[in-house]
Amino acid sequence: SSNPVSCTLSHVSLEAAPAYTALSYNWGDTAQRVGILVNGATIMVTLNLEAALRHLRLQDKPLTLWVDFLCIDQSDEVEKSEQLEQMRQIYVQALSVVAWLGPAESNSDAALHWIQQYDLKKDLSPTSLENADIINALSRLFTRPYWSRVWVIQEL
C-alpha cells in the first residue's frame, strides 16, 4: 500500500516485555532517508528500514517489533552503549527474528524458494541452465550487504 508506515513506540523493560519480533537488517545508506510516522511524529529512517517495515506490516492487526534504529536513541551515546550490552538478550528473548535481506531483486525469490526446497541428495552443479540460474541467484542473495554486518551471527 502507498500509505505511510505508521508505528507506535512503547517503552518497556526486557523483564516485562510483551511478545515481540526482532528485526535484523542492514541500515543501508544513512544519507538517504524517508519519513515514517512514530507516535504521530515524522521520523526520518533509512530507505531499507522503511522498505522492511512496509513489507512486514500487517493490515489487520498490530505487529510488535524491536528495531534498533527506532528503539535506541541514536543520538545518545550512553543509551547506545547500554543497549549494546543487552543486544544478545534482546534477540534471544524475541519470539522470532526476521532477517530482512532487502526487497526482491536479481531472482532472489527463486534463490529463497530453492533454499526452502533444498535437498542434500540433489546436485547443484552448473551443468544445466536451471542450475546456473539458481547458482547465480544464490550468489547474488549471499553477497547482499546484510551478510557483511558484524551483528548477523548474534542476531540470528
N, C-alpha and C positions, 0 to 999 in steps of 0.2 A: 504494500500500500504506500501511497505517497504522503500519508500523514506523518508529521514529525514524530520522532521517537520521544516518548514521554515516560519518565520514571519518577518514583518516589524514593527518596533516600532516607533510611531509618538508621539510627544509632543503636546498636545492640552489643552486648558483650558476647564473647565466644562461649562463655559458660551458659548463657541463656539464649543462644541464637536459635531462630526458627530454622526449619529445614531450608537449605539453600543450595544452589548450584554455583560452583566457582567457574569463572571464565578464564581460560588460558588462551592467550592470543599475543600477537605481535602488534605493538602500538602502531607501527608504520611511520610515515613521515610526520613528525611532530609539527612541521611548519604548515602543513595542510590540515585545516580544521573545518568542522561544520558544527552547527548548533543543535543541541538536543535540549529538551525540557527536563529539568530536575527540580522537583518540588515547585513547579511553575516558573522557575527562572531558567534563562538560557545559559547553558554551559557549553563551551567550545571543546569538542573532543576530536580525536584523530578520525580520519575518514574510515580507517579499518575498524575502529571500535564502533562507530555509528553503523557500519555495514553489519557487524556482528549482532548488535542489539536489534537492528531492523530484522535480520534473518531469524533471530531466536524468539522475538516477541510472540506472545500468544494472543489471539484475537478475543478469546472467550474467557480468559482468566489471568490473574496476575502470575508473574514468574519472579521468584526471589533469587536474585543473583548477587554474587560478590564479585566486584570488578575493581581491580587495583586503582585504575585511573580515577574512579569516582569515589571509592571507599577510603582512599588515603589522600589527605590534603597534600598535594604535590608541592605546595609552596612552604611546607613546614618540615624542616629537616629533622627535628626531634620526632615528630609523628612518623615520618618515613622510616626512621631508624627503629622505632618501637614496633611498627608494623612488619618490618623486615624480619625481626626476631620471631614474629608469630606466623610468618608465611607458611611454614610447613604445616602447622596446626590448622590454619585456615583451609588448606587444600585437603588435608586428611579428614577433617570433620565435615567437609561438604558431602551432601547427599550424592552428588555426582560432579564430575569435572568435564566441562565441554571444551574441547580443543578447537578453536576457530582458526582454520588454516587460510581463510580468505574466501572471497567469492569463487564460484565455479569458473574455471577457465582452463585452457590448454588440455582439454579432455580429462580434467580431474574427476568428473563423475564416473568415467569408465575406470579410472585407477581405483577409486574408492569401491566401486562395485566389484572389481577383481579382488581387492583385499578381502571384502566380505565373503566372497565365494572361494577364497584361496584353498587349494587342496595340495598338500605336500607331495602327493603322488604325481601331480602334473608337472610337466617340464615347461619352463618358461624361456626356452632358448629362442633366439630371434630367427628361427627358421621359417616362420610363416609371417605374412603381413599383419595378421591379427596380433600375434605375439609382439611384433616390432612396435605396433601402435601402443600396446599396453605397456611395454618396457619404456617407451618414450613418455607416456602419460605418468607412469610411476616416477620416473626420473624427475620430471617437472614438479610433481607433487612434493617429493622429498628434498627438492632444492629451494623450496619456498623460504622466505625469511623467517618464518615461525621456528623452523628447526635449528636455526643458528643462535637462538636465545639461550642464555645461561640457565634460565629457570625451568626449562622444559622438563628435565628429569624430576625436579622437586614437585612440580605442579601435577604431573601425570603419574 
